[in-house]
């Protein structure tokens, strides 16, 4: 899978990021060959207009799922196929050709050129007065610079790779970008890209190759001149499923997207990932497996936050494991979840180019009851920051079957913090290291966990209040527990050692929260630690 790091007012700066089993990720394709007459009617040529609304799109997705999947034909001009990194970066979209550039609109849409990792053409349409008309590719839309491409030698029907959106508050820096399979990103008030999401995940983190559904076409509804909401529709297709999507995009310091998805399986799907979030975690204060870098921390997100259906708040710090880790957190109608970048202190990263402290958090809020299922977390080993190695998604308990219509409605919030916070104290740091008592000879190996909590009602605690750490571990022995005030954060630090009691190579699950008189003071901290098979010297 290609991870894309977007810059502004130019084609994206990209790093090749492999994620999960990427062998089925992005193919080299020409315009898709549509499997039935109904779908072909929806995707008319640029000279033909047709009625369009979301109900029509859902009908077309349903019809598409009833026909055999037909992979797109592989065909791109050799000059485009062979573009290298620098050549692709030299291609610039001409702002004068942007959709609505000459209209009294607060939005503009610009398009990405095909090439490099993005070789699957995606069809684009504009909707005006209920009529959709295709936006035709034109080489004149692009400045090819030193790319080696010449507009006169390119076919007039080449197509686009994706698109980016601009808002009237800043016409030079984009706020949303859709590029590659069903991946997309957005920014909050800090105008900094970071983690991604996508339309759907299929079989993420399994032993076989992951399937990457792709958006094959987009429809942009022309906004009213004073509107601050843009509606975008998308058609999805893959060997296992077809789908119709509607995105209502609200730019702001916390950008909001309302997403409606109608999914139509072609065949049973073992692991369906709804609202999948994709991020990178190399190392942080809790995870120093890779310690050769001069920067203290490198990550787009530092934890998975969950607001469970029963009201419990959970914080699970991310790790960069030595081997793939998969965890499922069962729930019934979760209230929300997200991959967050809680640590927003530049001094903790010291990267004045990537600015990890500015990376947006992404919160998923179901807009309807999702029923029973689990929030699933996949963590993969990564050797550097060009690898997307984290994914989190909702997995329904009932496995999708052919002939079903699956409807999901949710809201995405992009910004420095989620729209809801726990009334309890939250985890602000997790640190780990060798256990034992300083100054005393260690007689056995143990590992220390130090978890800092801040906020909530901690300021109300009296000096004599007894705060109890509630610690549960899947195996091993807990010892040397303590909770003490931590003045620099106006909070508390809870510490304990875990002594492994066996040689089981599997990970150990840890769970902790703080309480007073039986009442929770903090959210629940979850962690997963794998004891080293070769223990450090005592």
N, C-alpha and C positions, 0 to 999 in steps of 0.2 A: 504494500500500500504506500502511496506517496503521501507524505506529510507535507503540507504547504504552509510556509510562513509568509503571510501577505504583507507587503508594504503598500503604500498609498500612491495614487495617481500614476501607476505604471503596472505592467503585468506583474504577477506575484513572484517574489523571490522564493525559490523552492528548495527544500531539502528532500532527498529521497528517503522516506521513512517507511520501513517495513513494519507491518502490524499484523499480528496473528498469522494465519496461513494465507499469505497474500497472492498465492499462485493464481487465483481466479479473479483478481482485483480488476484491473483496467485493461480491456482488450484494445486492439488496434482495429478500428471499425470505420465504416463509412456510414452514410445515412441509413437508419434502421430499415429493415424489410418488415413491413407490418403484416401480421398473420391473418387478418380477416378484413372483410369489406367494411365492417362497422368502424374499425379503428382507422382505416384508410380515409374514411369520410371525415373523421375528426381532424386528421392531419393533412389538410389540403395544401395546395401549392400557394406560393406567395401571391399569386394573382387572384385567388379565390377567397372570398369571405364566407364565414359560416357562423351560425348561431352557437353561442357557447355560454354555459354556466356550470356550476359545480355538479349539479345532478347529471348533466350530460357527460361530464368527465368520469363520474363514478360508473355510469353505464358503460362507457368505453373500456374502463379498467376491468369491469366484470366480464365483458365480452372478450377482452384480450386474454384473461385467465382461462377461459373455456377453450381456447385454441392452443395447440402445441407451441412451446417456446421456440422462437426462431432467432438464433444469435445473429447479430448484424454481420454483414459482409466486411471482410478486412480489405480496406483499400484506402490509401492516402498517397498523394503525390510523393515521389521519392525525396524531393527537396524538403518537404515538410516532415517526412518520416525521419530524416537524418539530422534534424536540428539538434545541436548540442546545447548545453546550459547557457553559454554566453550568447549564442545566436538567438535562442528563444527569448532571453531577457532583453534583447535589443528591439523586439517588436513592441510598438506602442499603439494603443488605441487612440484615435483622434477624437477628442472631446466634442468637436463640432458635429460628429455623427451620432452622439449619444441619443438614446430614446428620450424624447421630450426636452431635448436641449433647447429647442426653439419654441417651446410651449410655456405658458405661465404655470409651471408645475414646480413643486418643492422637491421633486425627485428626478433623478436621471438614472438610466440603466446603460451600462457599457458592457462590451462583450470581450471574452477572452479568446485568443487565437488558438487554433489547434497546434500541437507539437509537443516535443519532449515527453513528459509522462501522460499527457492528455490528448489522446488520439481517437476518442470516440465523439463524433459530432452529435450535438444536441440541438434540436429544433426550437426556435423561439417564435412566439406570437404576441401580438398586441390585441387587446380587447377594447373596442370602442363602441359604445351604445349597444352592447350585447353581441356585437359581431367580432369574430376573431380573424385576423389576417396575419399570414406568416411574415416574419422579418427576414428578408433575404440577406445572406452574406454578400458582401461587396469588398473586394480587395482595397478599394479606396478608403474604407473605414480605418485602415491601419497604416502607420508609418513603420516600414520594415527596417529602416536604419541599416545596421551592419549585420543583419541576420543572414544575408545571402539570398533571401527570397526576393523575387521581383513580381510585382502585382500583375504585370502583363502575362506572366507564365503560370498564374494560379487559376484554377477553375472557378467559375462564377457560383458554383453550388457547393463550395468546400464545407461551409457550415462553421459553427462556433463550438468552443469547448465548455463554456460556462458564462457567467455574468457577475458583475458587481454593481452595487447600488450606491448612489451618492445622495446626500440630503442638502438642502439649500443653506444650512448653517456652515458648510465647508465643502465647496465643490471640488476640492483637490484631494481629499482623503475619503476613501470609501468606508461605508458602515456595515455592509453585508457582502459576502461573496459565496457563490455556489460554484464548485469546481471539483470534478472527479467523482464518478459513481453517484452516490446520493449525499456527498459531504457538503457541509456549508458552515460558515463562521459569521460572527458578528462582533461588534465592539460596543462598549459602553462609553461613558463620558471621558475616559482616558484615551480613547481612540487607539487602543492597542489590541491587536489580534493575539490569540492564544490558543486555547483548546477548540476542538471542533465538535460538531454533532452531525448526524446524518439521518436520512429518512427511516432507515431500518437496518437491523443487523440480523444475519442468519448464521447460526452455528458458530458464533464467536467463541474462541478459546477451546474448541474441541480438537480431537486428534486428527480429524480430516480437514481439508481445506475449507476455509470460510467462504461463504457465498456473498458477493457484494451486489445487491440490487442497485440499479442505476436510474436516475431520472433521465428519461429519453426526450422529454419536451417540456417547455415552460410557457405559460401564458401570463402576460403582464396586463393588469386591468388599469387603463388610463385613469389616474386620479384626478379629482376635481382640483382646480387651481389652489384652493386654500386647504386642501386635505393634508393632514399629517399622518395618514395611514395609507400604506400601499398593499394591495392584494396581489399575490402571485400564486398561480396554480402549477402543479407538476404531475406528470404521468410517470409512474414507476413500472419497471419490468425486470424480471429475472427468471431463471429456470424454475424457481419454486413459487413465485408469487407475482401478482400485478397489483397496482395500487393507484389511488387518486389522492392528491394532497392539496390542501389550501393553506396558505400562509398569510396572515394579516400582520404586517410589520409596522411597529410603532417606534420610530427613532426617538431616543431620549438619553439622558445620562445613564439610565438603566433601560437599555433597549429591550422591548417586549415583542415576542412573536406568539400569536395564537395559531396553533397548528391543529388542523383536522385531517385525519387519515382514514381512508376507507381501503381495506386490504382484502384481496381475493386470492387465496392460496390455490396453486395448481396441484400441489401434492402435500402430504403431511410434512410438517416442519418440526424437527426435534427441539430446537432452541431458537425461539423467536425473540429478538431484542427490540423492544419498543422504546422510542426516544433515546437511542444510544449516544452516549457521550464519549469522546475520544480525547485523551490527553497524554502528557509526558511527565514522568517522574524519574529523574536520574538519581539524585540523592538530596537529603535534607538533614536537619539536626538529629532525626531519629534513625537515619539509614545512611551509613557511611561505607557501604560495601565497595563503592568506587571512590577512592580518596586521593586520586592523583591530580585532581584539578585544583587550580589556585583559588577558585571561587568557593565560598562556604556552602552554597546550596544552588541546585539547578533543578527547577521543575516549573511546569505550567500550572499544576494543581498540587495541593499538598494533602488533600483529604476528601473522602466521600462523606457527605452529610445526608442523613435520612430523618425525615419526620414521619414516624410510623402511623398507621391507621389508628392505633390505640393511644396516640398522643406522645409516645416516647421519642426523645431526641437522641440520635446516635451520631458519634463522630468516629470515623475509621481512618486514621492516618495511612497514607499510601506508602508502599515500599517498592524497591527495585529488587525483586527476588532473584536468587540464583537459578531457579527453575519456575516454569509457569505455575501460577497460583490461581485457583478459581474458588470463589466464595459466593454463596447464595443466602440472602437474608429474607426469610419468609415473611410475608405480610398479607394483610387484607385491606384493600383500598388505601394505599399509602397517601399521605397528604402532600408529600413532595420529597425530592432527592436531588442531589447535585454534586458535581465535582467543583470544589471551591479552592481558591487561592487565598487562604486566610492571612498568611504572612505577607504583609505589604510594606515591609521595612527594607529600604534599599541596602542598608548596611548588612543585611543577612544574605544578600546575593552578590553585591559588588560588581554587577554586570551593567556597564553603562552603554551597552549596545543592544542587548536583548531585553533589558528592563523587565525581568521576571516579576518584580514586585507590582507591575502594572497589569499583569495578565488578568483578563476577566474571569470571574467565576460564572458558572452556568447552573441555574436552578430550574428543575422541571416541576411544574405544578399540574397534576391531573385536573381537568375541568369536568370530569364525570367519574363515577365510581369505577375503578378498574378491577374490583373483585379480588380473588385470591391469586397469589403468585409470589414472586420474589424479586428483589432488587439484586442483580448479579454483578459481581466485580471480577474482572480478569486483570491480572498483573503479570506482565512478561518481563524477562530479563532484558536490560538495555545496556549497551556499552558506551553510548554517548547520547547527547541531547538531540540528535537527528532522528531518533526512533520514537514513534508514538507507541507506548507500551502499556497504556491504561485504557480500559473501556468499562463503562457502567451502563446498565440498561434495566428496564422492567421486562420480566419474563412471565407471561400469563401461565397459570397452573394448567389450564386446558390447552393441549397441543392443537395447533391449527390444522384443519382438515379441508380437503378440496370441496368446493361448493359453498363454503361459508363466506359471510360478509363480516369482517371484523372492523369495528369502528372505535377509534381512539381520538380523544380530544384532550389537548394539553397546552400549557402556556410555558414558554421559555423566557427566562430573564437573564440577560447578559449585563454584567456590571461588576463593580468592585466588591459587592456583597449581595446576598440574596434578599428578596423582598420581605422575608419573614425570619425572625430569629427566636431562639428558644428563650423563655422567661428565666431559664436557669443559667448558671455560670457555664461557660463554654471552654473547651480545650483550646489553648493558645500555643502550646508547644509540647512535643513529646521527645524525650531524649533517652538514649540507652547506652549502657556501657558495662564494664566488668563490675560485678557485685562484691560484697564483703565489706569489712570495716577497715578504714584507713589506719595504718599503723599496726594492725594485727595480722599475723601470718594467716593466709587463707589455707584452709584444710581441704577445700573442695571447690569446684567451679560453680559459680552462680552468675546471673545476669541481672543488672539493675535497670529499672524503669522509673523515670522521673516525668511526671505529667503535671503541667501547669494549667490552672483554671483561673479565669477572670470573668468579671461581670456578674449578672444576676443579682442575687441578694447577699453576696459575700460581704459587701460593705456594712451590712447590718449585724454581722457576727460580733459578739462580745469577746473580750480577751479570754474569758473562762469557758466559752462554749466548746463543747467536745464535738469535734467533727470526726465522723467514722468513715473510713474507706471501705467500701463493699467490693471485694475482689473475688473473682471466680476464674479459675484456670482449668483447662481441659485435662492437664496432667502436670505433675511436678509439685514442688513444695514452695509455698509463699512464706517469706520471712523478712525481718527487718522493715516492717511497715511504718510509715510516718505520714503525718499531714501537718504542715506548718505554714505560717504566713509568709508571703513573698511580696515585700513592700514595693519593689520596682514596678510590678504590674498590678498592685493593689488587689492581689488575689491569693491563691493557695497553691502550694506544691505538694503533691502526693507522691510518695516514693515507696518502692518495695523491691525486694530481690526475688528472683525465681530460681530455684535450685532444681535442675533436671534430676529425676529419680530413675531414669532408664536410658537406654541407648537408642530408643526409637528415633529414626531419622526424620519423621514427619513433623510438621509445624505444630506449635502449641497455641491454642486460642486463649486470649486473655480478655477479661471484661471488668470494668471498674466504674463506679460512680461514688460520689461523696454524699453523705446525708447527716442530718441532725434530728435526733428524736424520731427517727423513722421516716423523716421527710426528705426527699431528694433535694440536694442543693445544686447539682450539676447535671449536664447531659451525660450520657453513657459513652465511655471511651472503650472502643474495641481495638484489638491489635492481634496480629498473628506473627509469631516469632519462631524461627527454626534454629534449634540449638546447633552449634558447630559440631561436626563429627570429630574434628581434631580440636581439642579444647586448648585454649591459650594456657601458657605456663602460669602456675600460681606464684 
